[in-house]
Amino acid sequence: MALDEALKNLKHDVRMLEINMNNGTLTNEEVRTYLNSLPDSAANSEPVSLEDKKDSLGSH
């Protein structure tokens, strides 16, 4: 894979977002459009409570 193709595949990668916006590869509108196109995964999520973790850490 050529470098330009690899960079194109990473265009919306969160680790490259700031760089791509600073060098003009991405605009705010492109980022907004991309984020709005992502599917809603809320049904696949599970609530997490930090209080539950704190209680289990104290039992060791």
N, C-alpha and C positions, 0 to 999 in steps of 0.2 A: 504494500500500500504506500502510495506516495505521500509525502508530508502534507501537501495541500489538501489531499483527500481526507487524511486523518484529521486535520484541523477543521475541515468542513463538517465531519461527523461529530466534532466536539463543540460546534458553534453554540449550542444551547446548554452545554454542560455548566452546571453551577460554579465549578472551579474555574471556568474560563470566562464567565459572564462579565466581570469587571474589565478584564483585558479586552474582550471583544467590543464592549461598549466604548472604552477609551480610545481604541484605534479605529472606530467607525465601522467595524464589521457588523455590528448589531445596533439597532436603534431602540428607543424605549417602546415604540409602537410594535416592532417585531417581537420584542420580549413579551409584551402584553398579549399579543395575538397567540404566541406560542403557549404561554401559560393558560390562556383561556381554552386552548384546544386539548389540554390534558384531561384524561378521564377522571371523574370523581371516584376516589377509592375509599370513601368514608365507610362503606359497608364492609370493607376488609379490615377495619381498624378495631382496636380494643382499648378501652380506657385504662390508664395507668395512674396509680396513686403513689406519690412519694412517701406518704405516711405508711403505707403497707411495707415498703422497702426498709424504712427506718426501723419498724418493729422487728422485721426478720433479721436485720443486722445486729440488733441488740441481744439476740438469743444465742449468739455464738459463745 
